[in-house]
Amino acid sequence: MNQGAPVRRQGPPGAGTLKERSRPGRRAFSLPALDVEPVEVPAAHRRANPPQLPEIAERDLVSHFTGLSQQNYGVDTGFYPLGSCSMKYNPKVAETAASFPGFTRLHPLQPDATVQGTLELMWRLERALCEVTGMARATLQPPAGACGEMTGLLIMRAYHAERGGPRRKVLIPEAAHGTNPASVRLAGYEAVTVPANERGLVDVPALEALVDEGVAGLMLTNPNTLGLFETDISAITALVHRVGGLVYYDGANLNAIMGRVRPGDMGFDIVHINTHKTFATPHGGGGPGAGPVGVVDALVRYLPVPRVERNDDGVFRLDHGAPASIGRMHGFHGNIGVLVRAYAYVFQHGGDGLQEVSELAVLNANYLAHLVSEAVPLAFPDGRPMHEFVSTARELKDATGIRAMDLAKRLIDLGYHPSTVYFPLVVEEAMMVEPTETESKETLEAYAAALRQAVGEASTHPELLREAPVSTPVRRLDEAHAARHLILHW
Amino acid sequence: MLEAIGLASIDDLFDHIPADVRLDRDLDLPAGVSEQEIVEDLAALARRNRSVDDLVCFAGGGAYDHYVPSVVWALAGRSEFYTSYTPYQAELSQGVLQALFEFQSMICELTGLEVSNASLYDGATALVEAVTIARSGERTRVLVAGGVDPRYVDTLRTFGRGAGYEPEVTPAPLGVGGVPQVGADVAAVVVQHPNVYGLLEDVTVFSEAAHAGGARLVQIFDPTSLGVLAPPGDLGADIAVAEGQPFGNHLNFGGPYLGILAARMHDVRRMPGRIVGQTTDVDGRTGYVLTLQAREQHIRREKATSNICTNQTLMALAATIYLAWLGPRGLEEVGRQAAAKASYAFARLMAIDGVEAMFPGAPFFKEFAVRLPAPAVEVRDALLDRGFLAGVLAPGDPHGLVVAVTERRTRDEIDALGVAMGEVLAP
């Protein structure tokens, strides 16, 4: 059943860094001969010594990076149930479309008349995202979810500033992703934690006690970070609205609800979307993503500029004139190449297909939770998971000393990318599992079997877990040493 | 599967959601289509664009038509890289981690600074992060030289609304300079070299002024200049930021690009974003991990130095491959050719009746500003019909056009631009 992690154990002979492969005089580049007179850079500005970049033949360069790719595990390699990250299969058709020269070879400052196709794509995508989320208009500019959060919070700030003052506080549930409090602080607000109740949901009476006229807004995911739907959501958004606050939807978990529930219908005023989660744009090893932000009617005036507008004659334009706008969140228009992929995903699936995506994501998560919950219990067994679930290895740790991280490392040897571990922080020995809709029943069952095997080994062969992984190019790395003895370049 | 979990239908998975928030209709979107149909839809949209394969590109302003060698995306396009995520499980991510370590190494070498992170979103947001590093305690003000790209200043202004600062721009009527007075309340002085008009700034004068006042000097640089121009670290920059697109990334109508940020070692714990460090495994083998994570939002939450989570790893990988392909002599050659061709183009356009230098005699790198006898937007648009993207509008002068020339442009193309511009401007 298990053949070990499908990454190559060790590189070929002679591998190492590019610097170690460098030999004086070797080169890969070729450029046309200069066809004009050379000029001298003024002496005062000239670089004294050439930079010490690697010197390497193209053949060796290709071998180097191919070798590195083989030491990396992606969604294409296998199952990647990293909770809260929606590591679903990224359709190849999106890559094909995004590589059309009509998209890749466009300068960001070309006149509108020469980029009508891309502007129309942005215009259509904006409207589709608004339909999925129940918002009035959206900006596609934020290049990532965290930047989307900043965009939303600055919109919140601008809204309140026009009504007497920006206010002081933003409320965040205790299980929130770390970007939420970090964004709140950078937007000039104080982050105030909202406690959860024993069911893992927002403690509504506690929220009520925190809500006052100093509250600019509340940030929430729904389903929440534990994968549970906040069933009191209407009461929660009403509480915040009662004091004039706004409610922000962190779209990290949008993959659970498309076509079933819309943030706008739950009372949210601002929504960010992670296209690299919900709309299957590749995660890129840690970016690029895209973090479009949608808003309700009353907040449209604050959206970043430029915005894509359509004239009465059907011509599209970038509109820079919006006096109440918060301004610019990116040097140009955002991660357009990512948005082309998101467009391909949204419009290939269509409304029916997107709804099915969420339905199957929730079905897969519930089925997998059912298969593993005996081995690693759910942190909140009374709640029904949506698209992901949080297990806890606390009992296993108490009984055997084996921790969630050990299970994760053993899963690597059994051929899988592990789930998220130690997040959310509010669950001890947390394992957060998000299978996504693209995985087959067989894959889920095989992963569950591997996890059960690992849990069994915790009692019978604990060294297999403590010493794992052994099948990878390197074994457990000394992170403390890395932080104490910084080696950040060659 | 439903049976195993004790449910009768898919609807049962959602039946705990209160009825008053459920969507009781289908999404108002077109029905799904086949792969062939979505490709045709997107191909039709792409055809409605005029790309720089069709228009000869002299547009710059932070994004440039440099040649992207075949190896870059043949390798960065390997799906083991692009379908992975942030390397939380280091043992399964040595490929991306080592590539980012190599990226950081080459950025340090190019900039003459001690530490680089693993990339940010783009040049403008990298400047925001640099300013955030510099601001602390009583030092809150941010002074910006007049030659800094206004889009960067706009981006600073947006983020400053949250952080509580307003960038203060010192005018530069001669196109360069505008060295500010630096008091004890100033956190950062920002200068761009080469600047928004393509002109070479005397960065050392800015860094001396900043340092005399106890502030940090932030330099925005053009990455393709660093084979020929002195590195920011040698000019006194404490933090150097750049738009990294010219390193192997396609124009993509503005993104995805990558922000480059390098700094001095004493700022390492204030740096934003991911940083990769070298370490060893339990068997003593060399390996790579995300390090100094105690700075980051997932650990420090509201006390984090930045909210960066996902950044632009794939673009940094492309930049790393591009730099390895060029090597030291290739990077120098790109800079030499761009400078020579820009100089040739400048002379060619100066020969047209009525065209003047916006800043006569000021040295430039690969981009220069001309003053046209007609509104620049009209000239630019007229040149579209003749097959040229002639430049970008110069800030502060409706008759100003900034023309960028990379190693990709040929003498024939430059001559043809000169002829076409002459015809457009002919009385």
Interface residues (C-beta under 8 A of the other chain):
Chain A: A5 V7 T17 L18 K19 R26 R27 A28 F29 L31 P32 L34 D35 V36 E37 P38 V39 V41 P42 A44 H45 R46 R47 A48 P50 P51 Q52 L53 P54 E55 I56 E58 L61 V62 H64 F65 T66 G67 L68 S69 Q70 Q71 N72 Y73 G74 V75 D76 T77 Y80 L82 C85 M87 N90 V93 E95 T96 A97 F100 P101 G102 F103 T104 R105 L106 H107 P108 L109 Q110 P111 A113 T114 V115 Q116 G117 T118 E120 L121 A128 E131 V132 P143 A144 G145 A146 C147 E149 M150 L153 L154 R157 A158 H177 G178 T179 P181 A182 S183 V184 R185 L186 A187 G188 A191 F229 T231 I233 S234 M258 G259 R260 V261 R262 D265 M266 H276 P282 H283 G284 G285 G286 G287 P288 G289 P304 I326 G327 R328 M329 H330 G331 F332 H333 G334 N335 I336 G337 V338 V340 Y343 A344 V346 F347 Q348 H349 G350 G351 D352 G353 L354 Q355 E359 V362 L363 N364 N366 Y367 H370 R384 A408 K409 I412 H417 P418 T420 F423 K441 E467 P469 T472 P473 V474 R475 R476 L477 D478 E479 H481 A482 A483 H485 L486 I487 L488 H489 W490
Chain B: M1 L2 A4 I5 L7 I10 L13 F14 H16 I17 P18 D20 V21 R22 L23 D26 L27 D28 L29 P30 A31 G32 V33 S34 E35 E37 I38 V39 D41 L42 A43 A44 L45 A46 R47 R48 N49 R50 S51 V52 D53 L55 C57 A59 G61 G62 A63 D65 Y67 P69 V71 A74 L75 A76 G77 R78 S79 E80 F81 Y82 T83 S84 Y85 T86 P87 Y88 Q89 A90 E91 L92 S93 Q94 G95 V96 Q98 A99 F101 E102 Q104 S105 M106 C108 E109 L110 V115 S116 A118 S119 Y121 D122 G123 A124 T125 T132 D149 R151 Y152 D154 T155 R157 T158 F159 R161 G162 A163 G164 L200 D202 L226 G227 V228 L229 A230 P231 D234 E243 H250 L251 N252 F253 G254 G255 P256 Y257 V268 R274 I275 V276 G277 Q278 T279 T280 D281 V282 D283 R285 T286 G287 Y288 V289 T291 L292 Q293 A294 E296 Q297 H298 I299 R300 R301 E302 K303 A304 S306 N307 I308 C309 T310 N311 Q312 T313 L314 M315 L317 T320 I321 L323 A324 W325 L326 G327 P328 R329 G330 L331 E332 E333 V334 R336 Q337 A339 A340 K341 S343 Y344 P363 F365 R380 D381 L384 L389 V392 L393 E407 T410 R411 I414
